[in-house]
Amino acid sequence: QVQIVESGGGLVQPGGSLRLSCTASGFTWDYYSIAWFRQAPGKEREGVSCISSRDTDTYNIESVEGRFTMSRDEAKNTVYLQMNSLKPEDTAVYFCAAENFTPCRHVAELYDHWGQGTPVTVSS
């Protein structure tokens, strides 16, 4: 069984930074996509950033471009979402999702493997 575990969320002031971690276990995929989604209270879940095993670049939605960056440590089976210059509108529960396809896709319905979510609150 594939297990996804996120961590790193918390309370941060506007303009601050957080780094979220997503560790996957229980799979032997030769190719994969890992995506971050977020869901604010009363809002639909939206894709934020993604990376795949066949990509050299990461792909972000426009609202976070230049502020959020994904990276990975294959030895630790972990990907990271570095979030800088955080804004109150970034407040949401952030979810990590993984699936054995490429290229990366920001479509929640295509992912079967999800973490439990880690909350991020940006407030003074």
C-alpha positions as CSV (number, residue, x, y, z in Angstrom):
1,Q,0.0,0.0,0.0
2,V,1.2,3.5,-0.9
3,Q,1.5,5.8,2.0
4,I,1.9,9.6,1.8
5,V,2.9,11.7,4.8
6,E,3.1,15.5,4.8
7,S,4.6,17.7,7.4
8,G,5.9,21.3,7.9
9,G,2.8,23.3,8.1
10,G,2.1,25.9,10.8
11,L,1.5,29.5,11.6
12,V,3.6,32.1,9.8
13,Q,3.5,35.9,9.4
14,P,2.9,37.5,6.0
15,G,6.1,37.6,4.1
16,G,7.5,34.6,6.0
17,S,8.5,31.2,4.7
18,L,7.7,27.6,5.3
19,R,9.0,24.3,3.8
20,L,6.6,21.5,3.5
21,S,7.7,17.9,3.2
22,C,6.0,14.9,1.5
23,T,7.4,11.4,2.1
24,A,6.1,8.5,0.1
25,S,6.5,4.8,0.8
26,G,5.2,1.5,-0.3
27,F,5.6,1.9,-4.1
28,T,8.2,0.8,-6.7
29,W,7.2,3.1,-9.6
30,D,9.8,3.8,-12.2
31,Y,7.9,6.9,-13.1
32,Y,5.6,9.2,-11.1
33,S,4.1,12.6,-10.6
34,I,3.8,14.2,-7.2
35,A,1.6,17.3,-6.8
36,W,0.7,19.7,-4.0
37,F,-2.9,20.8,-3.7
38,R,-4.5,23.2,-1.3
39,Q,-8.0,23.7,0.0
40,A,-9.1,26.8,1.9
41,P,-12.3,26.8,4.0
42,G,-15.3,27.0,1.8
43,K,-13.2,26.7,-1.4
44,E,-12.5,24.0,-3.9
45,R,-9.3,22.0,-3.9
46,E,-6.8,23.5,-6.3
47,G,-3.5,22.3,-7.7
48,V,-0.5,24.4,-6.6
49,S,2.7,22.8,-7.9
50,C,3.9,19.5,-9.3
51,I,6.9,17.5,-10.3
52,S,7.5,14.3,-12.2
53,S,10.3,11.7,-12.5
54,R,10.7,12.7,-16.2
55,D,10.7,16.5,-15.7
56,T,13.7,18.7,-15.0
57,D,11.4,21.7,-14.1
58,T,8.6,22.1,-11.7
59,Y,5.2,23.5,-12.7
60,N,3.3,26.1,-10.6
61,I,0.0,27.9,-10.8
62,E,0.3,31.6,-11.7
63,S,-0.5,32.8,-8.2
64,V,2.5,31.1,-6.6
65,E,5.0,31.4,-9.5
66,G,8.2,33.0,-8.2
67,R,7.3,32.3,-4.6
68,F,6.9,28.5,-4.3
69,T,9.5,26.0,-5.5
70,M,9.4,22.1,-5.5
71,S,12.4,19.9,-5.1
72,R,13.1,16.3,-4.3
73,D,15.5,14.0,-2.4
74,E,15.2,10.6,-4.1
75,A,17.4,8.9,-1.4
76,K,14.8,9.9,1.2
77,N,11.7,9.4,-1.1
78,T,10.8,12.9,-0.2
79,V,9.7,16.0,-2.1
80,Y,9.6,19.5,-0.7
81,L,7.6,22.6,-1.3
82,Q,9.5,25.7,-0.3
83,M,7.1,28.6,0.2
84,N,8.5,32.1,0.4
85,S,6.8,35.5,0.6
86,L,3.7,34.0,2.0
87,K,0.4,35.9,1.8
88,P,-2.8,35.6,3.8
89,E,-4.5,34.1,0.8
90,D,-2.1,31.2,0.9
91,T,-3.8,30.0,4.0
92,A,-5.2,26.5,3.4
93,V,-4.7,22.9,4.2
94,Y,-2.0,21.6,1.9
95,F,-2.2,18.1,0.5
96,C,0.4,15.9,-1.2
97,A,-0.7,13.5,-3.9
98,A,1.2,10.9,-5.9
99,E,0.4,8.8,-9.0
100,N,2.3,6.7,-11.5
101,F,1.9,8.8,-14.6
102,T,3.8,11.5,-16.4
103,P,3.7,14.3,-17.3
104,C,2.6,16.1,-14.2
105,R,-1.1,17.1,-14.0
106,H,-3.0,19.4,-11.7
107,V,-6.2,17.4,-11.8
108,A,-7.2,16.1,-8.3
109,E,-9.4,13.3,-9.7
110,L,-6.5,11.6,-11.4
111,Y,-4.7,11.0,-8.1
112,D,-5.5,8.0,-5.9
113,H,-2.8,8.4,-3.3
114,W,-3.1,11.3,-0.9
115,G,-1.6,12.4,2.4
116,Q,-3.7,13.6,5.3
117,G,-2.9,17.3,4.8
118,T,-0.9,19.8,6.7
119,P,-2.5,23.2,7.6
120,V,-0.8,26.5,6.7
121,T,-2.0,29.7,8.3
122,V,-0.5,33.1,7.2
123,S,-1.6,35.8,9.6
124,S,-0.2,38.5,11.8
